[in-house]
Amino acid sequence: MITHPAYAVEPWCLRESELDLDVLEQSESVFALANGHIGWRGNLDEGEPHGLPGSYLNGVFEFRPLPYAEAGYGYPESGQTIINVTNGKVIRLLVDDEPFDLRYGRLHRHERVLDFRAGVLHRRVEWTTPSGRTVRIRSTRLVSLTQRATAAIAYEVEAVDEEVRIVLQSELVANEQLPKREGDPRVSASLGAVLQPEEDFVQDSRLRLVHRTARSGLRVAAAADHLIEGPPGTSTSVESGQDLSRLTVTSLLRPGRRLRVEKTVAYGWSGARSLPAVRDQVDAALAGAASTGWEGLLAEQRGYLDVFWARADVALEGDTEIQQAVRFALFHVLQAAARAEERAIPAKGLTGPGYNGHCFWDTETYVLPMLTYTAPHAVGPALRWRHTTLPAALRRARQLGLAGAAFPWRTIDGDECSAYWPAGTAAFHINADIADAVVRYTAATGDLVFEREAGLELLVHTARLWLSLGHHDPHGVFHLDGVTGPDEYSAIADDNAYTNVMAQQNLRAAADMAERHPDLAASLGVDDEETADWRDAAQRIVLPFNKALGVHEQSAGFTSHQVWDFAGTPADRYPLLLHFPYFDLYRKQVIKQADLVLAMHLRGDAFTKEEKARNFAYYEPLTVRDSSLSAGSQAVVAAEVGQLRLAYDYVGEAAMMDLADLERNTRDGLHIASLAGAWTALVAGFGGMRHHGDALFFAPRLPEQISRLAFAVQFRQCCVRVDISHQQATYILLAGTELEIHHHGKPLKVTRDVSRSRPIPAVPDLPEPQQPPSRGPARRRWGGTTSESTPT
């Protein structure tokens, strides 16, 4: 666990049994709490020591310049960076005038527990001051999943052996100083103090600060209120300034006596509302939380998660690490999306500033599939956010001389923020990824309101892009040239297979949905001729194939490129993007992440079983997995083609990406897509789940090391539970009355509370493909440990 023995393996929580400052930044990410609107990194309550302070509001950002050595038409003029907003977590402690700082005195105990079922972070500390006074500290922190604008902390201090004077300073702090990071394009750009003060206020036990960003013009308000329980003589005072609002509580504690502060914090922001309106918003949120009370907030949190886990849990036997990791993954992905409510889901969620807080294709391709089958209520709002950015995508397409919409490669508010054209603008597959998420969500939920209000328009405008971007050759074949697929080590390629098969689906789905809603389609200017053109392009789009090798090409001519010198590349030169020029990568057979393999997962209907096996065997030795997005997809296809041992290793990599800090950048926030990929690797990999049209398909097979796998998925107002052993799979409906599924290709009708079991066919015995030297996944042993590590 983050290469440190302090992290225990337990099924329903993440426990840190001691504090190690060397991994403090990583622990701040894994112990983060969020609800999709508010994000609090797992910083210590007292504010210091810290690695990277972080309090985030989804959608709050500042503009920053994007300098270019040479200007080019169509280059984005400014970037966007998530900012650290007002910190409401801080409760400083002084014991007989000595600041509680874990770097001084004697620390007898320090334990933190992230409880996945209760949705809270517990902390227990026993500490002796340099002068010999001992205190016990207990705190519990939550970011509410039911009251979107609210976070809260219960902080309690107990005197142990002598009478002590306790001073607590509960604060709202803006414009905290942040450490600077350089040398890795995946980390955030630091902007310094970006919040301009507009109002500070204190009264009784209430604090409030209001600020505004200088360039983006976003108004941010934070307010806090307190409930204080202490012995007679406990006193309070308040003070306020532009960037600091503080409540000070003073108490004299005899041994065994306690001082308790319950702090409720409310956040609000707007780019349009006035200062009084935003101020009133946070005051109202505090009033709502006060009426609920601390115990009520805890109960609401537990109730929300009880419902989630009843329909989303994944249980397995044979690997305790992966069991913990998949629940950690489910919890954090839910936190990233639950209350985002028409805001983006960033690549790091709200756990850190990595990638500047941008949203990528990760959301639609990796995160939303998991949520569609486990928490569908969070998917519609995420796709509605994309719909709100449609005007910007339409403008971008016109700027590029294209029809339809060109959605941004990376963004916060909908405008393109990628300063590097080959890996940004040229990655047009983002359009098809959004369309794929729309198709999946509407088919899985039957949400016709969304389909009519947003889905159809998204499909129409994404489909229009492909016709203007592509062309028919003299033989009538449809091509998409000069694009970048998922593999960012192969840019500006012709006929990227992934882009083509996903665009094909986009074109067909747009035509189908337009025909289902002819009135709405007509209002968008769609006629029979346009839908016929979409279907014709989809029918004639090329899927590159090398007949001599018997494999599909990742893009036209890819298999004729020189193979990268893997034998001559030492382990410490990965990831390649940090050690070699892109020019060298682009012209070689070397793959950053699953590309054609991802296409075989998402569009398995476009490939035969034999083609999948040959393609997987060809591309495995070329794939270096310099992206956290890769392992989950490789696990799925490895399992499908019968490589269960290899699939198991990839499941471990996807699941342990952050808990083991495999990419050495967990400090900047969690890899939300990789966390979702861990679920996908188990459910779509070993569970063999596929969704085509209006039907669910399962082809389960388990590796030798896992003796049982059970999971539930939601589909069309039903919830089906799948329980898999080596011999059979058992299906039962937990909700709904009847659902037809397919087990290894054969239809099966499942009904409420009646289990149906079917045998699992044998696994084909195939030689295992090799990976590039030093780039194979860590080999997992029995019980869940690894026998070797993969340098990254």
KOLMIBA-643255 format. One line per field, with one value per residue (C-alpha): y, z, x negated. Coordinates in pm, whole numbers. Example, Ala and Ser with C-alpha at 12.3 -4.5 7.8 and 13.67 -1.06 7.14 Angstrom:
REM KOLMIBA-643255
py	[-450,-106]
pz	[780,714]
px	[-1230,-1367]
END
This chain:
REM KOLMIBA-643255
py	[0,307,94,139,-120,133,65,-243,-467,-471,-532,-218,53,195,211,395,278,526,856,865,1211,1060,947,1232,1371,1032,975,1316,1190,847,988,1264,1316,1459,1456,1580,1943,1980,1812,1805,1645,1433,1700,1680,1873,2113,2221,2128,1938,1911,1796,1964,2159,2116,2234,2231,2329,2158,2411,2680,2764,3048,3127,3110,3204,2937,3062,2929,2952,2998,3095,2878,2914,2733,2710,2776,3119,3044,2751,2676,2556,2433,2649,2579,2755,2861,2591,2509,2200,2378,2340,2431,2304,2452,2261,2489,2734,2465,2412,2057,1962,1595,1677,1774,1614,1241,1075,762,683,813,624,726,516,587,402,309,217,519,767,933,975,893,998,894,1052,1042,1296,1434,1791,1873,1984,1653,1713,1431,1467,1240,1372,1222,1363,1256,1432,1406,1570,1520,1311,1427,1799,1903,2230,2089,1939,1888,1792,1673,1747,1639,1685,1499,1567,1244,1280,1645,1956,2143,2463,2394,2649,2552,2784,2694,2880,2964,3032,3162,3189,2926,2897,2591,2402,2439,2134,2117,1867,1651,1757,1559,1789,2118,2464,2682,3023,3155,3373,3399,3479,3849,3937,4076,4021,3883,3835,3691,3682,3460,3122,3193,3270,3372,3473,3576,3603,3644,3514,3785,3649,3390,3614,3339,3435,3186,3192,2975,2989,2791,2750,2567,2375,2374,2139,2189,2221,2533,2829,2745,3072,3181,3478,3562,3770,3823,3961,3947,3592,3458,3419,3254,3126,3068,2836,2826,2569,2427,2048,1822,1461,1272,1585,1673,1975,1902,2125,2030,2244,2269,2431,2539,2632,2809,2971,3137,3319,3514,3563,3869,3876,3884,3588,3372,3481,3385,3050,2940,3077,2876,2563,2610,2646,2323,2136,2280,2148,1804,1809,1615,1280,1343,1412,1086,895,1049,962,602,571,702,455,163,206,237,-69,-284,-241,-182,-393,-631,-923,-1169,-1448,-1531,-1185,-959,-671,-653,-689,-380,-198,-244,-106,181,237,227,468,723,712,769,1062,1213,1207,1176,1545,1690,1782,1914,1978,1787,1483,1568,1307,1336,1390,1644,1468,1683,1935,1691,1765,2113,1970,1904,1667,1437,1146,945,1043,903,602,474,644,667,299,195,452,357,12,107,466,569,875,1036,969,1178,1499,1429,1398,1703,1893,1794,1919,2258,2287,2218,2587,2598,2272,2411,2725,2514,2308,2622,2755,2432,2452,2155,2089,1973,1991,1945,1869,1967,1720,1877,2140,2266,2497,2355,2549,2366,2387,2154,2348,2051,1988,1625,1496,1742,1878,1582,1338,1373,1040,1240,1303,932,865,1110,950,605,717,863,539,323,537,566,194,90,323,400,768,914,1258,1282,1134,1403,1696,1629,1289,1341,1678,1538,1250,1470,1721,1457,1264,1575,1619,1280,1350,1680,1540,1228,1160,887,763,680,332,471,372,622,742,956,1086,1285,1190,1077,771,669,580,915,769,745,1087,1234,894,789,564,493,175,283,620,459,189,434,692,415,349,724,763,467,568,924,796,554,817,1075,826,759,1133,1276,1596,1686,1576,1804,2096,2032,2035,1659,1510,1166,1251,1335,1016,816,980,885,522,509,645,397,111,210,319,132,-91,-128,-490,-645,-964,-1090,-1072,-1155,-865,-533,-229,28,279,258,149,111,-245,-134,110,24,-149,52,-65,-213,-418,-101,101,67,50,394,557,501,668,734,1072,1213,1080,1074,1325,1267,1269,946,788,882,696,367,69,151,196,410,256,23,149,-128,-343,-84,-91,-468,-415,-137,-255,-627,-676,-542,-825,-1205,-1420,-1528,-1169,-1064,-1337,-1258,-882,-912,-1134,-886,-567,-692,-688,-328,-179,-11,114,462,553,453,400,91,-199,-220,-249,-498,-706,-718,-839,-1073,-1245,-1263,-1434,-1683,-1524,-1539,-1539,-1226,-1066,-1125,-942,-650,-638,-603,-316,-125,-182,-90,211,457,236,124,456,268,580,779,1065,973,1280,1497,1317,978,823,814,637,365,317,273,43,-188,-241,-287,-536,-755,-717,-700,-907,-1204,-1144,-1116,-850,-678,-452,-452,-285,-364,-678,-777,-1055,-1244,-1485,-1539,-1716,-1687,-1716,-1991,-1745,-1613,-1871,-1654,-1325,-1165,-831,-652,-433,-212,-231,-110,-66,-408,-506,-843,-1012,-1241,-1494,-1677,-1978,-2187,-2430,-2215,-1873,-1797,-1510,-1357,-1038,-815,-556,-568,-858,-1018,-968,-1164,-1192,-1411,-1659,-1754,-1673,-1848,-1655,-1689,-1537,-1435,-1343,-1185,-1395,-1709,-1800,-1950,-2130,-2227,-2411,-2228,-2373,-2458,-2199,-2250,-2326,-2057,-1944,-1619,-1318,-1126,-758,-523,-588,-445,-343,-653,-624,-732,-1103,-1161,-1446,-1639,-1419,-1097,-1002,-936,-1119,-839,-474,-299,10,308]
pz	[0,-127,-58,315,577,762,517,612,381,498,297,378,469,412,739,802,1133,1159,1001,761,629,330,185,323,-20,-144,166,119,-216,-108,203,6,48,-220,-355,-712,-608,-312,-283,32,16,315,479,854,1044,1190,845,900,821,473,134,-96,54,-146,-130,-464,-610,-933,-1216,-1028,-1226,-1340,-1686,-1757,-2067,-2317,-2466,-2805,-2963,-3293,-3321,-3528,-3649,-3425,-3124,-2793,-2661,-2290,-2057,-1750,-1414,-1116,-811,-442,-298,62,303,561,702,934,1311,1474,1823,2094,2415,2690,2421,2226,1870,1794,1525,1469,1384,1747,2083,2098,1880,2052,1808,1475,1287,999,857,537,584,247,390,617,378,646,743,1105,1283,1625,1775,2105,2142,2413,2389,2412,2771,2863,2840,2675,2482,2277,1959,1770,1452,1191,858,584,258,232,-50,39,110,-189,-52,289,451,823,1090,1447,1638,1997,2239,2568,2846,2954,3257,3365,3347,3025,2862,2515,2238,1915,1614,1355,1033,683,489,132,-95,83,-34,-258,-343,-698,-920,-1245,-1506,-1549,-1793,-1592,-1288,-1237,-1327,-1017,-1033,-685,-506,-743,-509,-475,-150,-164,185,525,811,1165,1419,1725,1599,1230,973,610,327,-27,-305,-682,-940,-1140,-1496,-1500,-1289,-1064,-721,-442,-95,204,542,862,1181,1501,1786,2091,2391,2672,3050,3232,3155,2788,2594,2230,2024,1653,1416,1042,761,382,356,708,922,1260,1565,1872,2150,2483,2757,3066,3063,3360,3289,3121,3022,2656,2435,2122,1822,1543,1242,942,624,323,-23,-316,-638,-949,-1256,-1280,-941,-723,-400,-186,-377,-330,32,93,-78,172,468,358,320,677,798,626,774,1120,1106,1023,1288,1301,1376,1103,848,945,912,573,450,561,413,76,66,187,-125,-346,-210,-227,-606,-687,-462,-607,-383,-455,-282,-331,-336,-35,-193,-499,-282,-87,-398,-600,-315,-277,-651,-642,-348,-508,-850,-681,-487,-814,-973,-721,-694,-991,-1138,-1484,-1415,-1557,-1394,-1397,-1461,-1096,-965,-684,-509,-641,-905,-1150,-1519,-1404,-1305,-1668,-1800,-2084,-2277,-1961,-1834,-2118,-2202,-1858,-1581,-1722,-1825,-1463,-1334,-1596,-1438,-1072,-1018,-1331,-1155,-1188,-1562,-1707,-1540,-1661,-2019,-1977,-1886,-2224,-2380,-2208,-2373,-2720,-2826,-2761,-2954,-3247,-3250,-3236,-3535,-3739,-3644,-3781,-4098,-4003,-3969,-3650,-3314,-3223,-2852,-2663,-2575,-2231,-2064,-1754,-1896,-2250,-2434,-2566,-2330,-2506,-2633,-2822,-3149,-3225,-2885,-2848,-3141,-3364,-3111,-3270,-3122,-2820,-3030,-3074,-2707,-2603,-2850,-2714,-2361,-2483,-2662,-2363,-2110,-2306,-2390,-2032,-1865,-2123,-2027,-2307,-2148,-2171,-2521,-2643,-2448,-2498,-2643,-2995,-3035,-2914,-3161,-3453,-3412,-3345,-3654,-3869,-3776,-3920,-4263,-4291,-4146,-4364,-4736,-4986,-5208,-5579,-5478,-5242,-4924,-4640,-4466,-4161,-4216,-3995,-3657,-3324,-3159,-2794,-2838,-2797,-2922,-3272,-3369,-3691,-3845,-4126,-4050,-3684,-3628,-3292,-3427,-3733,-3555,-3288,-3553,-3736,-3425,-3380,-3736,-3710,-3366,-3482,-3777,-3554,-3290,-3553,-3699,-3351,-3302,-3649,-3511,-3308,-3584,-3829,-3588,-3600,-3980,-4019,-4324,-4489,-4717,-4423,-4231,-4550,-4584,-4224,-4284,-4610,-4448,-4159,-4405,-4613,-4341,-4362,-4090,-4178,-4205,-4283,-4474,-4455,-4075,-4035,-3796,-3799,-3813,-3539,-3823,-4192,-4242,-3870,-3901,-4160,-3920,-3753,-3417,-3119,-2972,-2657,-2574,-2581,-2361,-1990,-1731,-1592,-1929,-1888,-1930,-2275,-2309,-2041,-2202,-2580,-2842,-2974,-3326,-3248,-3087,-3366,-3638,-3451,-3350,-2981,-2806,-2500,-2410,-2535,-2871,-3108,-2795,-2654,-2982,-2947,-2600,-2682,-3036,-2998,-3254,-3523,-3478,-3492,-3204,-3407,-3502,-3137,-3037,-3320,-3266,-2892,-2942,-3192,-2994,-2646,-2718,-2842,-2554,-2276,-2069,-2003,-1928,-1628,-1869,-2029,-1781,-1729,-2101,-2154,-1871,-2039,-2376,-2221,-2034,-2347,-2554,-2275,-2120,-1767,-1586,-1769,-1721,-1346,-1342,-1532,-1292,-1011,-1187,-1255,-903,-728,-946,-658,-351,-465,-638,-950,-1163,-884,-917,-680,-482,-749,-718,-786,-1133,-1147,-1485,-1368,-1058,-1282,-1497,-1199,-1182,-1560,-1554,-1307,-1440,-1816,-1790,-1562,-1568,-1947,-1942,-2270,-2363,-2723,-2820,-2562,-2424,-2165,-2241,-1990,-2064,-1719,-1653,-1347,-1319,-1095,-819,-769,-642,-651,-800,-738,-860,-939,-1238,-1301,-1638,-1754,-1405,-1308,-1093,-1169,-943,-1098,-877,-1047,-944,-1154,-1235,-1288,-1292,-1102,-1195,-984,-1005,-699,-846,-1134,-1242,-1544,-1758,-2051,-2059,-2248,-2091,-2320,-2621,-2508,-2394,-2032,-1863,-1499,-1261,-918,-631,-846,-916,-1249,-1281,-1592,-1640,-1752,-2055,-2041,-2117,-2433,-2367,-2548,-2519,-2323,-2522,-2399,-2314,-2379,-2144,-1795,-1895,-1804,-1526,-1179,-1142,-868,-625,-433,-180,-364,-324,-614,-697,-895,-962,-1293,-1321,-1429]
px	[0,-183,-495,-433,-327,-108,174,373,576,938,1255,1456,1208,863,673,346,202,-84,-184,-479,-555,-738,-404,-194,-104,11,221,383,512,634,806,979,1353,1580,1932,1880,1935,1695,1357,1143,802,711,497,452,717,462,340,-25,-231,-90,-207,42,335,650,1010,1190,1525,1620,1607,1413,1101,881,753,382,186,79,-249,-359,-703,-522,-156,75,430,677,446,630,540,572,574,783,657,854,782,752,1057,1119,1004,1269,1098,854,893,562,485,265,196,69,-45,-232,-102,2,-247,-326,-687,-748,-681,-599,-339,-205,74,196,463,688,969,1159,1488,1639,1980,2023,1859,1646,1282,1203,884,748,436,248,-31,-257,-377,-749,-679,-514,-135,61,387,610,771,1061,1205,1455,1489,1750,1845,2219,2362,2714,2663,2454,2308,2213,1905,1854,1602,1643,1319,1266,973,933,682,509,286,276,487,420,535,669,707,882,871,1132,1060,1163,841,810,505,298,-60,-102,-421,-553,-600,-788,-901,-590,-315,-59,-76,103,-16,-50,113,39,297,593,884,959,1140,1492,1631,1531,1774,1790,2069,2109,1981,2035,1762,1785,1551,1644,1386,1381,1135,958,983,1260,1484,1620,1753,1677,1833,1749,1922,1887,2084,1997,2153,1924,1939,1689,1659,1777,1555,1511,1500,1504,1397,1402,1192,1184,971,962,825,885,1193,1137,1324,1107,1226,1044,1101,931,952,896,787,1068,1260,1322,1369,1574,1636,1875,1793,2023,1892,2096,1968,2124,2003,2136,2017,2342,2506,2446,2251,2568,2710,2399,2372,2734,2675,2410,2605,2907,2693,2568,2926,3023,2730,2803,3159,3019,2748,2423,2584,2839,2565,2395,2723,2800,2451,2481,2830,2714,2428,2639,2853,2545,2366,2680,2679,2314,2092,1836,1738,1461,1275,908,749,798,603,824,1134,1036,916,1236,1447,1201,1245,1624,1632,1400,1566,1901,1749,1627,1972,2255,2347,2156,2495,2418,2051,1757,1601,1227,958,851,1202,1176,886,599,495,334,396,510,848,940,1202,1091,1242,1171,1515,1724,1507,1405,1603,1956,1976,1918,2168,2428,2461,2400,2520,2714,2857,2511,2473,2755,2626,2270,2392,2613,2297,2153,2474,2434,2091,2234,2226,1850,1803,2000,1785,1469,1581,1649,1305,1157,1365,1580,1951,2116,1940,1573,1564,1247,976,932,1144,1320,1587,1619,1349,1044,742,501,202,58,243,139,249,536,733,642,792,1135,1243,1367,1681,1744,1666,1938,2178,2090,2178,2508,2599,2505,2690,3013,3016,2941,3191,3459,3432,3643,3653,3276,3281,3517,3372,3000,2913,3040,2872,2539,2558,2661,2380,2113,2226,2207,1843,1745,1894,1710,1385,1378,1395,1485,1203,1253,1373,1635,1450,1487,1168,1083,731,493,637,496,647,626,256,83,-246,-92,40,183,252,483,778,714,913,1053,1168,1323,1526,1643,1738,1924,2132,2186,2319,2557,2683,2751,2955,3149,3229,3326,3574,3718,3777,3852,4006,3700,3465,3642,3603,3226,3231,3195,3366,3378,3087,2860,2943,2885,2543,2462,2557,2363,2047,2084,2127,1823,1580,1253,1105,734,616,278,353,-5,-8,360,418,597,375,399,398,323,-38,-112,-243,-499,-667,-995,-948,-1071,-1403,-1254,-1563,-1773,-1536,-1622,-1346,-1431,-1351,-979,-739,-880,-709,-939,-1260,-1218,-1095,-746,-888,-1071,-765,-526,-714,-771,-563,-530,-196,-136,199,469,597,703,745,985,1176,1215,1360,1606,1691,1647,1923,1687,1432,1446,1326,1021,937,946,702,457,482,425,121,-28,21,-75,-452,-423,-224,-424,-129,-266,95,303,596,448,444,820,891,611,756,1096,969,711,994,1209,940,866,556,697,364,253,595,562,228,380,675,422,247,568,696,369,282,322,307,-39,-121,-231,-278,-445,-197,85,-23,146,478,631,663,1043,1057,818,1033,1335,1121,1070,1446,1463,1176,1363,1717,1647,1329,1398,1774,1765,2038,2117,2405,2519,2844,3112,2950,2691,2445,2231,1947,1793,1465,1244,866,735,645,1003,1250,1562,1676,2015,2145,2469,2554,2854,3027,3369,3521,3386,3092,2936,2683,2423,2243,1956,1749,1513,1792,2101,2261,2580,2813,3090,3295,3270,3510,3755,3976,3810,3500,3362,2985,2738,2498,2209,2427,2745,3055,3162,3465,3415,3694,3724,3589,3546,3184,3080,2745,2553,2221,1908,1727,1359,1094,886,518,318,-43,-68,-189,-490,-515,-808,-1102,-1039,-684,-491,-233,-340,-273,-16,-56,205,381,315,-50,-284,-604,-765,-707,-675,-897,-685]
END
